[in-house]
Amino acid sequence: MQQNELKAGALFAGIGGFCLGFAQAGIKTVWAIENNSASVQTYQHNISGVRIVMDGDVPASIKDVKVKTHQLEPVDLLHAGFPCQSFSMAGERKGFEDDRGKLFYEIIRIVKEFGDKKPSVIVLENSPHLRNGEGGAWFLEVSKELKGLGYWFRESSSAELDCFDLTPLPQKRNRLFMVAFSIDHFKNGRLNFPAVTFTEEKKLTDYIDFAGEQDDEYYLHEENRYHKMISDEVDDKNCIYQLRKYLVRVKEPNQCPTLTANMGLGGHNVPFIHDKNGLRKLTEYECLKLQGFPSTFKFPESLGRNKRYTQVGNSVSVPVVALLAKSIREKIDKERNK
């Protein structure tokens, strides 16, 4: 590892949540791979100085065009929030039998191709169910592959981190983070994962504009079938309402449910609030704030609203990644200076 600046590479980069979090720990992402062109637009609209691997005018797909490491600068750390639909309790739970689940092996391939220049640290993110799914077989598969590449990895190398517990964010979002350290550079794989420290009162009003007025398209009109369903549950609290399988869920005051990618499907998938003008969906920028993105982060004007919601739901919570990256940085600096 370099003595000064630490460099990272991003797989499944999305709109850059991981990259922004690592930057807060002084770790610069130098290249990123993402196969969704709309996500690349948003990434490049906000983050500069990062090389996006391209194939002509089309962002390179780590699966379809087989990105090779000779195209990539060696890095100290590799971070990847690989597709979680195959492992999530809410998905079909096909695990590594699903094409999206098999993308995990592309991470392994990339690392293997780096040879003796492989990253010193690998950081992975996915659904918490990956740890216990198939009786623990999925997690054992991840462990086997990482150990086979020469990394310290065991059950204690992973932790479920919820941004509600760790940060000022009022969103309940529990995710599994896995961190593997190279046996060539570290004496062990132990890491002090971020612990629950945030106990102050949270306020949805810091993230959601209950008093203002939004464009008409965010509001549910009275003739909409979902309007009556939610209206029957509305009270005067600053609460979020969510339709799940035609049932209205009223969240605790000052709590936001997990923001998901299917918000981009529109309709009842986006959480609702009641402001002074009626029932409306959270705006995509309110969702960004609930994920901890900076106020300067903007979507390209040409990007459709549904795609914006999908991108937010697919992202990681930036402050959680920042806390994890700082813990990793502390271990690197401590062991590097011995």
TORKE-725229 format. One line per field, with one value per residue (C-alpha): x negated, y, z negated. Coordinates in Angstrom, 1 decimal. Layout:
<recs>
east = X, ...
north = Y, ...
up = Z, ...
</recs>
This chain:
<recs>
east = 0.0, -1.1, -2.3, -0.1, 3.1, 5.1, 6.8, 10.0, 11.8, 15.5, 17.5, 21.3, 20.7, 24.3, 24.5, 21.5, 22.7, 19.8, 17.3, 18.6, 18.5, 14.9, 13.9, 14.9, 12.3, 9.6, 9.8, 10.1, 11.9, 9.8, 12.0, 15.5, 17.5, 21.3, 23.3, 26.4, 26.1, 28.6, 26.6, 23.4, 25.1, 25.9, 22.5, 20.6, 23.0, 21.8, 18.4, 15.3, 11.8, 13.0, 12.3, 15.5, 14.5, 16.3, 16.8, 17.2, 20.2, 21.6, 20.6, 18.8, 20.8, 18.6, 20.6, 21.1, 17.9, 15.6, 13.6, 10.0, 7.6, 5.1, 7.6, 7.6, 5.1, 4.1, 5.8, 5.4, 9.1, 12.0, 15.6, 18.6, 22.3, 23.2, 26.8, 28.9, 32.1, 30.9, 30.2, 32.9, 35.9, 38.0, 36.7, 36.8, 33.8, 32.1, 28.7, 25.8, 28.1, 29.5, 27.7, 27.5, 26.2, 23.5, 22.1, 20.3, 17.9, 17.0, 15.6, 13.6, 12.3, 11.3, 9.3, 7.7, 6.6, 4.7, 2.4, -0.2, 1.2, 4.6, 6.3, 5.2, 8.8, 12.1, 15.4, 18.7, 22.3, 25.5, 28.7, 28.5, 30.2, 27.0, 25.4, 28.1, 29.7, 29.7, 28.7, 25.6, 24.4, 24.3, 22.1, 19.8, 19.5, 18.4, 15.9, 14.5, 13.9, 12.3, 10.0, 9.0, 7.7, 5.6, 7.7, 8.6, 12.3, 14.7, 18.1, 16.8, 15.5, 19.1, 21.6, 25.2, 25.1, 28.3, 28.1, 30.9, 28.7, 25.5, 26.3, 28.7, 30.6, 34.2, 34.3, 34.4, 32.0, 30.1, 27.4, 24.7, 21.1, 18.2, 14.6, 11.7, 8.0, 5.1, 3.0, 0.0, 0.5, 2.3, 1.6, 5.2, 8.6, 10.1, 11.9, 13.8, 17.0, 19.0, 21.1, 24.4, 23.6, 26.4, 29.1, 30.3, 33.8, 34.4, 36.6, 38.2, 38.7, 35.0, 35.3, 38.9, 40.7, 44.1, 44.9, 44.0, 45.7, 44.5, 45.4, 48.8, 47.5, 46.3, 49.8, 52.4, 55.6, 58.8, 60.1, 56.9, 57.7, 54.7, 55.9, 58.8, 56.7, 54.1, 56.4, 58.2, 54.9, 53.8, 53.4, 51.6, 48.2, 45.3, 45.4, 44.6, 47.2, 46.4, 48.6, 47.4, 49.6, 52.6, 52.2, 51.3, 48.4, 48.0, 44.4, 43.4, 43.1, 39.8, 39.0, 38.6, 38.9, 36.2, 36.1, 36.1, 35.3, 38.9, 39.8, 38.9, 41.9, 44.0, 47.5, 47.7, 44.1, 42.9, 43.6, 46.2, 46.6, 49.5, 48.5, 50.6, 51.8, 52.7, 51.2, 48.0, 45.0, 41.6, 39.7, 36.6, 34.5, 36.0, 35.1, 31.5, 31.4, 32.7, 29.8, 27.3, 26.3, 25.0, 27.4, 25.1, 25.9, 28.2, 29.8, 29.3, 32.4, 33.0, 33.3, 36.8, 38.3, 38.8, 35.1, 34.2, 36.2, 34.6, 31.1, 31.7, 33.2, 30.3, 27.7, 26.0, 26.4, 23.4, 22.8, 22.8, 20.1, 18.1, 18.1, 17.0, 14.4, 12.9, 12.7, 10.9, 8.6, 7.7, 6.7, 4.7, 2.8, 2.2, 0.7, -1.1, -2.9, -4.2
north = 0.0, 3.5, 5.6, 8.6, 8.7, 5.5, 4.6, 2.6, 1.0, 0.7, -2.2, -1.8, 1.9, 3.0, 6.8, 6.9, 6.4, 4.2, 6.6, 9.6, 7.7, 6.6, 10.1, 11.3, 8.9, 10.4, 7.4, 8.4, 6.3, 6.4, 4.1, 2.9, 0.3, 0.5, -1.0, 1.2, 4.2, 6.3, 5.7, 6.6, 9.9, 10.8, 9.7, 11.8, 14.7, 14.9, 13.2, 14.2, 12.9, 9.2, 7.1, 5.4, 2.3, 2.6, 0.5, 3.1, 5.3, 2.5, 2.0, -1.3, -4.1, -6.2, -9.2, -8.7, -7.2, -8.9, -5.9, -6.9, -5.7, -4.4, -1.6, -0.8, 0.9, -1.2, 0.1, -0.3, -1.0, -2.4, -1.7, -3.3, -3.3, -6.2, -6.9, -8.0, -9.2, -12.8, -12.8, -10.5, -11.8, -9.7, -11.3, -14.8, -16.0, -17.9, -16.9, -17.9, -19.8, -16.5, -14.5, -11.4, -13.5, -14.9, -11.4, -12.0, -14.2, -11.3, -9.6, -12.7, -12.8, -9.1, -9.6, -12.8, -11.1, -8.4, -11.2, -9.8, -6.3, -7.3, -4.8, -5.0, -4.6, -5.7, -4.2, -5.8, -4.8, -6.8, -7.9, -9.1, -12.3, -13.3, -14.2, -16.8, -17.7, -21.4, -22.3, -20.2, -21.7, -18.4, -16.8, -19.9, -19.5, -15.9, -16.9, -19.7, -17.5, -14.7, -17.0, -18.7, -15.4, -14.9, -12.8, -13.0, -13.6, -15.2, -14.5, -11.7, -10.0, -9.0, -6.8, -5.6, -1.8, 0.3, 4.0, 4.6, 3.3, 4.9, 8.3, 11.2, 9.8, 8.7, 5.9, 2.3, 0.7, -2.5, -3.8, -6.4, -5.2, -7.6, -6.6, -8.8, -8.0, -9.4, -11.8, -10.3, -6.9, -7.6, -9.7, -10.5, -9.7, -8.1, -4.8, -2.6, -2.1, 1.1, 0.6, 2.1, 5.6, 7.9, 8.3, 11.8, 12.5, 12.3, 14.7, 13.9, 17.6, 18.0, 15.9, 16.2, 19.5, 19.0, 22.8, 23.5, 22.8, 20.4, 20.0, 18.6, 15.3, 14.3, 14.5, 11.7, 13.0, 12.2, 9.9, 7.8, 4.5, 4.7, 8.1, 6.8, 3.9, 6.2, 9.0, 6.7, 6.3, 9.9, 11.8, 15.1, 13.6, 14.0, 10.4, 8.5, 6.2, 3.1, 0.8, -2.8, -5.4, -3.2, -2.6, 0.8, 0.9, 3.9, 4.3, 5.5, 9.3, 10.5, 7.2, 6.4, 2.9, 1.4, 3.2, 0.6, 0.4, -0.5, 3.1, 3.6, 1.6, 4.5, 4.4, 3.2, 2.0, 5.5, 6.4, 9.1, 12.0, 14.4, 18.0, 21.1, 20.4, 16.8, 13.3, 13.2, 11.0, 11.8, 13.7, 12.1, 14.8, 14.1, 10.5, 11.5, 13.4, 10.4, 8.4, 11.0, 12.5, 16.1, 18.9, 19.6, 16.2, 16.7, 14.5, 15.4, 17.4, 14.9, 12.0, 10.7, 10.7, 7.0, 6.4, 8.8, 6.9, 3.6, 5.0, 6.3, 3.0, 1.0, 3.2, 2.8, 5.3, 7.6, 8.3, 4.6, 3.9, 6.9, 5.5, 2.1, 3.6, 5.5, 2.3, 0.6, 3.6, 3.5, -0.2, 0.5, 3.4, 1.5, -1.6, 0.3, 2.5, -0.4
up = 0.0, 0.7, -2.3, -1.4, 0.6, 0.6, 3.9, 4.5, 7.4, 7.6, 9.0, 9.4, 8.7, 9.2, 8.6, 6.4, 2.8, 2.0, 3.6, 1.7, -1.6, -1.0, 0.0, -3.5, -4.9, -2.5, -0.2, 3.5, 6.0, 9.2, 11.5, 11.4, 13.4, 13.8, 16.6, 16.3, 18.6, 16.6, 13.4, 15.2, 16.3, 12.7, 11.4, 13.9, 13.3, 9.7, 9.3, 11.3, 11.5, 11.6, 14.7, 15.9, 17.9, 21.2, 24.4, 27.1, 25.9, 23.8, 20.1, 19.8, 18.2, 15.8, 17.0, 20.7, 22.0, 19.5, 18.2, 17.9, 15.3, 17.9, 18.4, 14.7, 12.4, 9.4, 6.2, 2.5, 1.9, 3.9, 3.0, 4.5, 3.6, 5.8, 6.8, 3.8, 5.5, 5.5, 1.8, 0.4, -1.7, 0.6, 3.8, 5.2, 3.1, 5.9, 4.6, 6.8, 9.1, 10.4, 13.1, 10.9, 8.0, 10.2, 10.7, 7.4, 9.3, 11.6, 8.5, 7.7, 11.4, 11.4, 8.1, 9.3, 12.6, 10.6, 9.3, 6.9, 7.5, 6.0, 3.6, 0.0, -1.1, 0.4, -0.9, 0.1, -0.6, -0.2, -1.8, -5.4, -4.3, -2.4, -5.7, -6.7, -3.4, -2.3, -5.9, -5.7, -2.4, -0.6, -3.2, -3.2, 0.6, 0.2, -2.5, -0.5, 2.6, 0.6, -1.4, 1.8, 3.1, 0.0, -2.2, -5.9, -6.1, -8.6, -10.1, -12.2, -9.0, -8.4, -10.2, -9.7, -9.8, -10.0, -9.2, -11.7, -14.5, -13.4, -11.9, -12.2, -9.2, -10.2, -7.6, -8.8, -6.4, -7.6, -5.2, -5.4, -5.0, -4.5, -4.7, -3.7, -4.3, -2.3, -4.3, -2.5, -4.2, -7.4, -10.5, -10.9, -9.5, -12.6, -12.2, -14.6, -12.7, -13.5, -16.7, -17.6, -18.9, -17.6, -20.3, -19.7, -18.6, -14.9, -13.0, -9.6, -9.2, -8.7, -5.6, -4.4, -3.6, -5.3, -5.2, -1.6, 1.7, 4.5, 8.1, 8.7, 10.1, 6.6, 5.1, 5.0, 6.4, 4.6, 7.3, 7.0, 5.4, 3.1, 1.8, -0.3, -1.6, -3.0, -4.0, -6.4, -8.3, -8.3, -11.5, -12.3, -13.1, -10.8, -9.7, -6.6, -5.1, -3.0, -0.9, -1.0, 0.7, 0.4, -3.3, -4.7, -7.0, -9.3, -10.3, -13.7, -14.0, -12.7, -11.0, -7.3, -5.9, -3.8, -0.4, 2.3, 6.0, 6.8, 6.0, 9.6, 10.6, 9.5, 7.8, 4.3, 4.1, 3.1, -0.6, -1.2, -3.6, -4.2, -3.8, -3.8, -0.3, -0.7, -0.2, 1.8, 2.6, 1.2, 3.8, 5.3, 3.6, 0.2, 0.8, 1.6, -1.7, -3.5, -2.0, -3.2, 0.1, 0.0, 1.0, 3.9, 5.5, 8.5, 11.1, 14.8, 15.9, 18.8, 16.4, 15.9, 12.4, 12.2, 12.9, 10.2, 7.6, 8.8, 8.4, 4.9, 3.8, 5.3, 3.5, 0.2, -2.7, -2.3, -6.0, -6.9, -4.2, -5.5, -9.1, -7.8, -5.5, -8.5, -10.6, -7.7, -7.3, -11.0, -10.7, -7.6, -9.2, -12.4, -10.8, -8.1, -10.6, -12.7
</recs>
